[in-house]
Amino acid sequence: MQEKVESKEVGAFSDKQDTTKWKFIGPGLIVAATGVGAGDLATALVSGAEYGLAFLWAIVLGVIVKFAIGEGVGRYTLASGNTILEGWRGIGKWTTGYFGIYSVIWGFVYGAAGTASCALAAYALFPQISLTWWAVINGVICYALVLTGKYGFFEKVITALVAVMFITVIGSMIFVLPDLLPHLNTIVPVMNDDTIIYSLGLIGGVGGSITMASYGYWLKEKNWSEKRHIKIMRWDSLSAYIITSIFALGIMVLGTAIIFGTGDIISGEEALVVFSSRLGEVLSPTAQYFFLIGFWAASFTSILGVWNGVSYLFADFIRTTRHTGVKQDDISKTKSYKFYLFWLTFPPIVLHLFGKPVALIILYGFLGALFMPFLAITLIYLLNSRQIDKPFRSGKLSNIVLSLSALLFTVLTCIKLYDIIGGLF
């Protein structure tokens, strides 16, 4: 989002390299795909079912918001040579203190919540195995893939799953396009007291999560570690969010074509399973299974990216606060990385077996709601600080979009906290 970059290093890629930009896509796709979870898909689907195409604009605006944050994380990492945890540490010890508390609680509950979402699709495909066991199986598979695989393998798995998502969901969308024609008039935005909050959720939802802060570590794994890589990083990030937005738009179109105007009401992540049955009735049983496979792929990429990316963040938190002397390139080899990977996978099994304690869920929701505004606000500070050479600092456009992003996520945080407090009384 930098309007003007004076340094020649940013444009160091040759024209020949610029013509083959697609082969450079990788880390950004991981960040964007990881941020698209079952909850985001359900929100897009329910939006289409209830309002038709009225919120297409919200998904497009969401791409701009998430790109601004993703580009900011990448630019800070490449321009400063520091990790995001080192940047936070420089702001004050309270930042890493907050992250340390947040990551432990968030990881424990997300380890159960994320795998449970993934289990919904797997159970719908193979009901012979219980939801609980599907959740455990998906978590253990992620654990094994991240623990034993190199970054290159991890990136290939994510890319393959994104391809599966596209083939299944976008393929289904193409077949229902004739049913969409009567609803094209719904593309006119609907804005009232109820839909304003709804639209904010869509803007802030698809493709946005804690893993956005992991982007810098994946850039380094890709061997993009210098200022000259900023240009290709921007292309990588923008392309990735465009791809995931097309996926979200496809889900919205499916909801519009199949459910809108029928009077049927769907809600929650279970809406995706219910919708797959309707899709099977309209198209064929094969379409139902293909959609469920796409649903599973989207959910699995979300937890796989968390297992890999947030483990980087936690291990770097230990490295920066304890001054262990571990080099940036060796973070994934540390005991703290492997510990957090274990923490995401095995302790949450207790929550699957015995239910989720109310107090823990409330604290998780409270801390989780605070992370995205925390990331946006700290990025504004870091990208305008002396840690960044002047040509790479945020310009007016970047600062405006990041500020709007911070405002958006702050409003969403207040709404989330209001809901949490309302649930207590």
N, C-alpha and C positions, 0 to 999 in steps of 0.2 A: 504493500500500500504506500510505498514511498514514491512521491511524485517525480522527484528529480534526484538523481544520484550523480555526483560529480566525479567520483573515483572511476578510473578506467578498469579497475580490478573487477567490478561488478559485471562488466561486459566481456570478460576474458574468454568466454566460450567462443569458438570459431563459428563461422556461418555454417560450416559443414555439420558441426555438432547441433546447431540450432535446428537444422532440418530433420534431425532424428530425435526430437525431444521426447517422443513417446516412450523410447526405451529407458528414459531416465525416471519415469514415474515409478514410485515405490513407497518411500516413507510417508508421503502425504496420503496415499491411498489407504495405508494402514491406519493412520490417524482417523480419517474420515469414516472408513468402514467400521472401525472399532466403536465409533460414536453412535452408529446406527444400531440400536438395540431393539428388542421386541416392543418395548414401550413406545419408542418413536414410530415404529411401523404401525402399531395399533392406533396412535394418535392421528397419523396421516390417513389411515383407513377409515376411522370413525368420522374424520373431517369430511371426507368424500361422501360417506353414507348419509351424513346429516345436512351438509351444506353444498354438496356438489363440488364445483371447481372454484368456489368463492375465495378459497385461501391459497390458490396457486402463488399469488404474489408473496405470501408469507414465507413459503419455502425458498423462493428466489432471494428474498431479502435475508433469509437465514444463511444462505450461501455467502453473502457479502460479510455478514457478521462473523461467521466462523473462519472465513478466509483471513479476515483482519487479525484475528487472534492467532491462528495457525502460522500465518506469515510473520507475525510479531515474535512468536516463540522461536521460529527458525532463524529470523534475522538477528535476534539477540544472541543466539548460540554461535552463529557463524561470524558475526561482526565483533563480538567480545572475546570469543574463545572460551567462555565460561558456560557451565551448565546452568539450567534455570534454578537449581537449588543453590548454587554459588551466588547467583544473582539475588535470590531472596535473602540469603544469609547476609549479604551486603546491606540490605535495607534495614535489617534488625533481627535480633534473635527471636522476636515474637513470631516472625513469618515461618521459620523452620519449626518453632515450637507448635504453632497451629497445625502445620502440615504433619508433624509427627503424630499428634493426637488423632487428627483426621484420618490419616492413612491406616492406622491400626484398627479403628472402629469401622471405618468404611470398608476396608478389605475383608473383615470378618463377615459383615452382613452381605456385602456384594457377592462374596464367594457363594453364598446360598441363593441370593436373589437372581444373580445372573445365570447360574446353572439351572435354576428352576424354570426360568423363561425358555432357555434352550431345550429343556426337557419337554415342554409343552408340544413342540413340533415333533420331537422324536417319538413321544408317546402316541401322538395322533397317527404317525406312520406305522409304529410297531407297538400296539397296546399290550402285547404279551409281557412286556417288561414294565414295571410300575414307574410312576413319575419320579419317585424318590431315587430309585436306582438309575434312571436315565440321567438325573441331575448329577449323581455321583460319578457315573461313567463319563459324562462330558467334561466334568472338572478334572478327572484323572487323566483323560486324553490330553487336555490342554497342558497339564503339568508335565506329562512325558514329552510332548512336542517342544515345549519351551526349555525344559531341562536338558534335553539331549540334542536339540537342533541348533544349528548356526543361524545367523540372521538371514543369510541368503535363502535357506530352506524355509524359514518362518515367513519371509516375504512372498515366496512362491505359493505357499499354502494359502495365505490371505488373498493373493491375487486370483488364485484358482477358485476360491470360495466366492469372491466378488463376481467372477465370471458366471458361476452357477446362479447367483442371485439375479444377474441380468437376464440370463437365458430363460429362467423360469418365470420371473415376475414380468419382465418386459415382454416376453413371448406371450404370456397370458393376456397382457394389456392389449397387444395387437389384435388378438382374436375377439376382444369385446368392444373394439372401437365402434362397430356399427351400433351397438347399444348405447354408446356415449353421445351420439349425434343429437338425440332429443334433449339432452341436458347441457348443451354448449352455452345456452343462455345463462347458466349459473356461474359463469366465469366472472360476472360483475361482483366486485367486493361487497361483502355485507359487514357493516360496522355499526354496532350498537353496544350497550353496556355489557352484554353477555359475551359478544364475539371479540371484543377488544382483548380481554384476558385470554381467550382461546387462541387468538392470532399470535399473541406474545409467546405462548407456549410452543406454537409451531416454529416460530422464528428461532427461538432459543433451543429447540429440541434436537432435530435431526442432525447428527454429526457432531454434537458437542458433549464432551465429557472430560473427566480428569485426564484421560489419555492425551488430550491436546497438549498438555505440558510435557508429554513424553517425546514429542516430535524431535527435539534436539538430539536425543540419544539415538534415535533411529537414523537421523542424518549422519551422525558420526559412524554408525555401523555401515552405512552406505559409502563411507569414505568421502562424504561431503563435509569438510571441516574448515574451509577457508572462506575468506570474503568473496573470492571469485565465484563461489558456488551459490551466492545469494540469488542470482538471476534464475538459475535452473531450479532452485528451491521454490521460488515463487510460481514457476510454471507447474511444478510438481504439486504444490498445495492447491492451486486454483483448479487444475485439471481434476484432482481427486474429489474436491467438493462439488464440482459440476457433475461428475459421475454419480455420486451418492444422491445429489438432488434429483437427478433424472430418475433414480430408483424410487425416491420418495414420491415424486410426481406420478410415477407408474402405479404405486400403491393407492394414491388418491384417486386416480382415474378408475382403477378397478372398483373402489368403493362407490364411486359415482355411477358407473355403468351398471353395477349389479344390485346395489342396495338402495341408492337414492330414489326417493319417491315411492318406495314400496310400503313404507310405514314400519318396517322392521327396525328394531333398536338393538345395536350392538355396543359393547363397551369393554374396556380392559384388554389385557393381552390375550384373553381367551377369545376375543373377537376375531383374531386371525384364524383360529381353528374353526370357529363357526362359519366364517366367511369362506374358508376352503371348501366346506360342504356345499355352500350355495354355488360356488364356482363350478364344482363338479356337476351340479344339476344343470347349470346353464350351458356349459361346454361339454365336459365328459369326465368320468372318474379319473382318467389319466391327468387331466388338468388339475384336479384336486391334489393329487400326489406331487405333481411338479411344483405347485404353489407351496405345499408344506415343506418340500425340499429347500426351496428358496427361503422360506421362513426360518428353517433350521440353520441354513448357511449364514443368514444375517445375524442370528443370535449367537452362533458359534464364533464368528469373526469378532463379535463384541467381547466375549469372554476371553478368547485367545489373545486379543490385543491387550486386554487388561492384565492378564497373567504375565505377559512379557513386558509391557510398558510401565505399569505402575510398580513392578518389581524393580525396575531401573530407578524410579523416583525414590522409593524407600531406601534402596542400597546407597544412593547418592546422599540421601538425608543422613544416614549413618556416617558416611565418609566425610561430609562437610562439618557435621557437628562434633565428631570425635577426632577429626584431623588424623585419620588413619594413614595418610600418605599413599593411598591407593590411587593409581592413575585413572584418568577418565576412561581410557580404553579397556580397563580391566574390571569395570564395575560389575559386569554380568558374571564374573568369575568369583565374586566375593561370597562369603557365608551369609551376609545379610540379604543378598539377592535371592539366594536359595531358600533362606528362611521365609522371606515374604511369599515366595512362590508356594512354599509348603503351607503358609498361613492362609492363603487364598483357597487352597484346595481341600485340606483335611479337617481342620477345626470346624468349618461351616457345616460339615456333615451332621454335626450335633443339631443344628437348626433344622435341617431336613427331617430328622428323626423325631424331634421333640417340639417343633414349632419355634417361632421367632419371638423372643421376649419383648414385650411391649416397650419397656424403657429403652432397650437397645435400639429398637427400630426408630423411636422418637429422636434419640440422640444422633443416629445415623442420618435421618432426614434433616435434622437441624444443621449438622456439619456439611452434609452434601449440598444443601441449598446455598451455602456460603462460598463454595469453592470457585465457581465460574466468575462471580464478581471479583473475588480475590485475585484470580488469574488476570482478568482484564485490567484491573486497577494497578496491580504491580507491574504489568507490562508497560503501561503508560509511563510510569516512573522510570523503569529500566531503559526504555528505548529513547528517553530524552535525557539520560544521565551522561556523565563524562566517561562512563565505561565504554561507550560507543563512540567511535570516531565520528566527527561531525557529518561527513557525507552519508553515513548510514543511520543517523538518527531519524526519528519519525518526523515527517513533514506535516503540513496542515491537514491534508486528506486523511493520513493515517491516524493522526490524533483525534480528528473528528469522529471517524468510524469506531476507533477503540473506545472513545468516550461514550458514544451512543451504545456500544456493546456493554460497557460497564453499567450504564443506566438501565438498559434492558434487563440484564441479569440481576441487578439490584432490585428492580420491581418484581421480577419473578421470585426472588428470594423472599421478599416481603409477603407475597401471595402464599408461598410455600409455608412460611413460618406462621402465617395467619391460619392456614389449614391445620397445621400441626397443633397450634394452641386451641383451635376450635374443637379438635378431636379429643382434647383432654377434658373439656367441660361440656 
